Amino acid sequence: VPELPEVEATRLSLAHRIRGARVTSVRLGRALRWPLGIEPAHLVDWIVGDVSRRGKYLWLPLSGPLRGSAAATGGLLLHLGMSGALRFELRLGPPGPHDHFEMQTSMGTLRLTDPRRFGAVVWAPAPDAGLAGKLLAGLGVEPLSDAFTAELLHQGLRGRRVSIKQALLAGDVVVGVGNIYCSEALFQAGIDPRTPAQRVSLARCTTLVSAVQATLQKALDSGGSTLRNFSNAEGMGGRFQELAQVYGRDGQACRRCDARVCRLVQGQRATYFCPGCQRR
Ligand SMILES: [Zn+2]
């Protein structure tokens, strides 16, 4: 599942190359999670702006041909879902059975390959309007921004009886701390993933905020994780999985204390932790 670092790796591998490109055609494959929301032919001659990211969504701003004195504006909100990957290349071969969105431009072809089709490409007049506005509303703060503080996290965990792992994964306090990075950050912070969220003290929230940021930064620096077949828009895989301390290492010795790394299931997601290093 592409998580925040993978989405950011995709953005970084794409944004500088697609900026200023003029759309020449748009082709749709089978239905994705939501319909595109505009006739593909309407997007021809629109110009791509600076691609940005919010949580695991990418926003591809587009400005339309001049009508009178003002250019129409809008954009595409993209999500990689469970199995999606974006490519942007000058030349790509003919679309395959899992290529469900393809936008040809003056500077290359943007293609979404998504075997499970939980991904999406959605038109909106602005990121805070239409379906995009609905999807982006209610997202927590960006984990690598100054807005993600121990105070904000502590406040957001107040009154929540679910485990700290599930509270972080929920995404309404902080976005982008997906399953892999959540296990890794809780290990780094020394917090047992089963600890009730409301019992995590402000002091431990301080440690946890740093751990989340360090874990995500490390993942960004290594180009994300390639657990199944993630690759960025240049077709490059990431290397984070080789750096994982607990994720996917159940039964193996903890690299810090030599205890055996454990696996459990919380809210239908696998959690990995070290009973020696992590406390309630
Ligand atoms: Zn340990």
Residues whose N, C-alpha, C, O or C-beta is under 5 A from the ligand:
A	BS01	ZN	C254 R256 C257 D258 A259 C274 G276 C277
